[in-house]
Amino acid sequence: MTGEPYSRVRLEAEGRDTEQALHELAPFYDGSGWEAARTDGDYSYRYAAIGDTSMTLRTSRIQGRLQGVVQPGRDYVVQWILAGSAVVDKGRDNVPLEVGQPMLFPAHRPFLFDFRDYDQKIMHLERGQVDRIAGERNAIAPGSVRFDHLEQPSDASVQLWHDTVTLVSRTLARGEVSPLLWSELTRMTAVAFLEMYSPRSDELPAALLHPRQARLRAAVEHIHERAHLPVTVTELAQIAELGVRALQEAFQRELGMPPLAYLRQVRLDRVRQELAQADPSRISVAEVAGRWGFAHLGRFAAAYFRRFGEYPKETLHG
């Protein structure tokens, strides 16, 4: 980190037009199928954010209704409402929000939200830094860290979270922040996040635990972290600081399969996790498979059966 002030991010959007609200707000969350509508009075919205790429504190206020789908992004997002009503993961877990109670957005899959006449606080924390701190505290490989958005934080951890966010907000309000201070605030906020939400880990192959496998492990961790996004062998080779051929040989030697076959295996595991938790009356195998990049349902079902000994429909209805 240099002696220059941190690279500040500042976002502002406000207005009274529903179409303009959709145009301005949906891109902040790679949104799809967003809808805005009046409730009792005239529609109005204001959205603001300040921070940097590692952490941003945001506010969102809307007189009216806003709903739509949020896609997984590069951040963990914790939000809490100060007023109004809201449901997160509508049609699946259907989590109603309580005033002042933090709630973690589902981090590894899309979800539907429905907010009305609300005043909302939002904290974005870059995934990589949270995963690294989780790894330091819990001996978890960064690329394998996962969180349960349904976990209920303790009262003490919620109070620590609000105290930490207040400190960040007051520090930002005073003006320019030095890189060192901002780094400390970011770490404090990530630690407060981890006090609320316990990190869980995807099991990494035992062969990767030896120090000599550090480069291969970096590529595997990248697969676990980015399985919901397009991943190429060239990209993995760059992460591992290996040539493409050397990477392929390392995967075959240590894991018994090429890199993209391992990626498909991780995606199959994620599909199984979703299907096991899904409501079969509201979601289909095709929807979940499509989200994880499986376009041909016949080949997908066959691969699923080979890995788990049952067909995806059995998992969904089990």
C-alpha positions in Angstrom: 0.0 0.0 0.0 1.3 3.4 -0.9 1.3 6.7 1.0 -1.6 8.0 -1.2 -5.1 8.1 0.1 -7.2 5.0 -0.7 -8.8 4.9 -4.1 -12.3 6.1 -3.2 -15.5 4.9 -4.7 -18.4 7.2 -4.6 -21.8 6.4 -6.2 -24.9 8.5 -6.1 -28.3 8.0 -7.8 -31.6 9.6 -7.0 -34.8 10.5 -8.7 -38.6 10.0 -8.9 -39.0 8.0 -12.1 -39.5 4.2 -11.9 -37.8 3.5 -15.2 -34.8 5.6 -14.3 -34.6 3.8 -11.0 -34.3 0.5 -12.8 -31.8 1.9 -15.2 -29.5 3.3 -12.5 -29.9 0.7 -9.7 -29.9 -2.7 -11.4 -26.3 -2.4 -12.7 -25.0 -2.1 -9.2 -26.0 -5.7 -8.6 -25.9 -7.2 -12.1 -29.6 -7.2 -11.7 -32.1 -9.0 -14.0 -35.9 -8.8 -14.2 -36.1 -5.8 -11.9 -39.4 -4.0 -11.4 -40.3 -0.8 -9.7 -43.7 0.5 -8.8 -45.5 3.1 -6.7 -47.1 2.1 -3.4 -49.1 4.7 -1.5 -47.5 7.9 -2.7 -45.2 9.3 -5.4 -42.1 7.1 -6.2 -38.7 8.3 -5.1 -35.3 6.7 -4.6 -31.8 7.6 -3.4 -28.8 5.3 -3.5 -25.3 6.3 -2.3 -22.0 4.5 -1.7 -18.6 5.5 -0.4 -15.5 3.5 0.2 -13.1 1.6 -2.2 -13.0 -1.7 -4.0 -12.3 -3.6 -0.8 -15.2 -2.1 1.2 -18.1 0.2 0.5 -20.7 1.5 2.9 -24.0 2.2 1.1 -27.5 3.5 1.8 -30.7 2.9 -0.2 -34.0 4.6 0.4 -37.1 4.1 -1.7 -40.6 5.3 -1.4 -42.3 2.6 -3.5 -41.5 -1.0 -4.4 -38.4 -2.5 -5.9 -37.9 -6.2 -6.7 -35.8 -8.4 -9.0 -32.9 -10.9 -9.2 -29.4 -10.2 -7.8 -26.5 -12.2 -9.3 -23.5 -13.4 -7.4 -20.7 -10.7 -7.5 -17.2 -10.1 -6.2 -18.4 -9.0 -2.8 -20.1 -10.4 0.3 -23.0 -8.1 1.0 -24.5 -7.5 4.4 -27.6 -5.3 4.7 -30.2 -4.3 7.3 -33.2 -2.1 7.1 -34.0 0.9 9.3 -37.6 1.1 8.1 -40.0 -0.5 5.7 -40.5 -4.2 4.7 -38.4 -6.6 2.7 -38.1 -10.2 1.7 -34.8 -11.7 0.5 -34.6 -15.0 -1.4 -38.3 -14.8 -2.3 -39.7 -18.0 -3.6 -37.0 -20.1 -1.9 -35.9 -19.4 1.6 -38.3 -16.3 1.9 -36.3 -14.4 4.6 -38.3 -11.5 6.0 -36.0 -8.7 7.2 -36.2 -7.3 10.7 -35.4 -3.7 11.4 -31.8 -3.4 12.6 -31.0 -7.1 12.0 -28.1 -7.8 9.6 -28.7 -10.3 6.8 -26.1 -11.8 4.5 -27.2 -11.9 0.8 -26.8 -15.4 -0.7 -23.2 -15.2 -2.0 -22.9 -18.1 -4.4 -26.2 -18.1 -6.4 -28.8 -15.7 -7.7 -31.8 -14.7 -5.5 -35.0 -12.7 -5.8 -35.7 -9.8 -3.4 -38.8 -7.7 -2.8 -38.5 -4.4 -0.9 -41.2 -1.8 -0.1 -41.0 1.7 1.3 -37.7 1.1 2.9 -34.6 2.7 4.4 -31.6 0.3 4.1 -27.9 0.2 5.0 -25.6 -2.0 3.0 -21.9 -3.1 3.5 -20.0 -4.6 0.6 -16.8 -6.5 1.5 -14.6 -7.9 -1.2 -14.6 -11.7 -1.1 -10.9 -12.2 -1.5 -9.9 -10.3 1.6 -12.7 -11.8 3.8 -11.6 -15.3 2.6 -8.0 -14.6 3.4 -8.8 -13.4 6.9 -11.1 -16.4 7.4 -8.2 -18.6 6.4 -5.9 -17.0 8.9 -8.4 -17.4 11.7 -9.8 -20.8 10.9 -7.1 -22.5 8.8 -9.4 -22.7 5.8 -8.1 -22.5 2.3 -9.3 -19.2 0.9 -10.8 -20.5 -2.3 -13.0 -23.0 -0.4 -14.6 -20.6 2.1 -18.4 -20.5 2.0 -21.1 -18.9 4.3 -24.7 -19.8 5.2 -26.9 -16.8 4.7 -29.5 -18.3 7.0 -27.2 -18.4 10.0 -28.6 -16.3 12.9 -25.9 -14.1 14.3 -25.6 -13.8 18.1 -26.7 -10.6 19.8 -23.1 -9.8 20.8 -21.8 -10.2 17.2 -24.6 -8.0 15.8 -23.7 -5.3 18.3 -20.1 -5.5 17.3 -21.1 -5.2 13.7 -23.1 -2.1 14.3 -20.4 -0.5 16.4 -17.8 -1.3 13.7 -20.0 0.1 10.9 -20.6 3.3 13.0 -16.8 3.8 13.4 -16.3 3.4 9.6 -19.1 5.8 8.9 -17.8 8.5 11.3 -14.3 8.1 10.0 -15.4 8.6 6.4 -17.5 11.6 7.5 -14.4 13.4 8.8 -12.8 13.5 5.3 -9.7 11.9 3.7 -8.6 8.6 5.2 -5.0 7.4 5.1 -4.2 4.1 3.5 -3.1 2.6 6.8 -6.2 3.6 8.7 -8.4 2.4 5.9 -6.7 -0.9 5.8 -7.3 -1.3 9.6 -10.9 -0.3 9.3 -11.4 -2.8 6.4 -9.9 -5.6 8.4 -11.9 -4.7 11.5 -15.1 -4.8 9.5 -14.1 -8.2 7.9 -13.5 -9.6 11.4 -16.8 -8.3 12.6 -18.4 -10.0 9.6 -16.7 -13.3 10.6 -18.0 -13.0 14.1 -21.5 -13.0 12.7 -21.1 -15.6 10.0 -19.1 -18.8 10.6 -16.9 -19.7 7.6 -17.5 -23.1 6.1 -15.1 -24.9 3.8 -15.4 -27.0 0.7 -13.2 -30.0 1.2 -10.0 -29.7 -0.9 -8.2 -32.9 -1.9 -5.7 -34.1 0.7 -3.0 -34.2 -2.0 -3.0 -30.3 -2.0 -2.1 -29.9 1.6 1.6 -30.5 1.2 3.6 -27.2 0.8 5.1 -28.4 -2.5 1.6 -28.3 -4.0 1.1 -24.6 -3.3 0.9 -23.7 -7.0 -1.6 -26.4 -7.8 -3.6 -25.5 -4.7 -3.8 -21.9 -5.8 -5.4 -23.0 -9.1 -7.9 -25.4 -7.2 -8.8 -22.6 -4.8 -9.5 -20.3 -7.7 -11.8 -22.9 -9.2 -13.8 -23.2 -5.9 -14.0 -19.4 -5.5 -15.0 -18.7 -9.2 -17.0 -21.8 -10.1 -20.1 -19.7 -10.8 -18.1 -17.7 -13.4 -16.4 -18.7 -16.7 -12.9 -20.2 -15.9 -10.3 -21.1 -18.5 -7.2 -23.4 -18.4 -5.1 -20.4 -19.4 -6.5 -18.4 -16.5 -5.7 -21.2 -14.1 -2.2 -21.6 -15.4 -1.6 -17.9 -14.7 -2.9 -18.2 -11.2 -0.6 -21.2 -10.6 2.3 -19.5 -12.3 2.7 -22.6 -14.5 2.6 -23.3 -18.2 -0.7 -24.7 -19.5 0.8 -28.1 -20.1 2.5 -28.2 -16.7 -0.8 -27.3 -15.1 -2.7 -30.1 -16.9 0.0 -32.6 -16.0 -0.2 -31.5 -12.3 -4.0 -31.9 -12.2 -3.8 -35.3 -13.9 -1.0 -36.5 -11.6 -2.4 -35.3 -8.3 -6.2 -35.3 -8.9 -6.6 -37.8 -11.6 -8.4 -35.5 -14.1 -7.8 -32.4 -16.3 -8.5 -28.9 -14.8 -11.9 -28.5 -16.6 -13.1 -31.9 -15.5 -12.3 -30.8 -11.9 -14.2 -27.6 -12.5 -17.2 -29.6 -13.7 -17.0 -31.8 -10.6 -17.1 -28.7 -8.3 -20.1 -27.3 -10.3 -21.9 -30.6 -9.9 -21.3 -30.4 -6.2 -22.8 -26.9 -6.1 -25.8 -28.1 -8.1 -26.3 -30.9 -5.6 -26.1 -28.4 -2.7 -28.8 -26.2 -4.3 -31.1 -29.1 -5.2 -31.0 -30.6 -1.7 -32.1 -27.2 -0.2 -34.6 -26.2 -3.0 -38.4 -26.2 -3.0 -39.4 -28.5 -5.9 -42.6 -26.6 -6.3 -40.7 -23.4 -7.1 -37.6 -24.4 -9.0 -36.6 -27.0 -11.6 -33.5 -29.1 -12.2 -33.1 -27.3 -15.5 -32.9 -23.9 -13.8 -30.3 -24.9 -11.3 -28.3 -26.8 -13.9 -28.3 -23.9 -16.3 -27.1 -21.5 -13.6 -24.0 -23.7 -13.2 -23.3 -24.0 -16.9 -24.9 -27.3 -17.8 -26.8 -26.7 -21.0 -27.4 -30.3 -22.1 -29.7 -31.9 -19.6 -29.2 -35.5 -20.7 -25.4 -35.3 -20.4 -25.8 -33.4 -17.1 -28.1 -36.0 -15.6 -25.7 -38.8 -16.6 -22.7 -37.0 -15.1 -24.7 -36.3 -12.0 -25.7 -40.0 -11.6 -22.1 -41.1 -12.0 -20.9 -38.7 -9.3 -23.7 -39.2 -6.7 -25.5 -42.4 -7.6 -28.8 -40.8 -8.1 -30.5 -38.5 -10.6 -30.9 -34.8 -9.9 -34.7 -35.1 -9.7 -34.3 -37.5 -6.9 -32.1 -35.0 -5.0 -34.7 -32.3 -5.6 -37.6 -34.3 -4.4 -35.8 -36.3 -1.8 
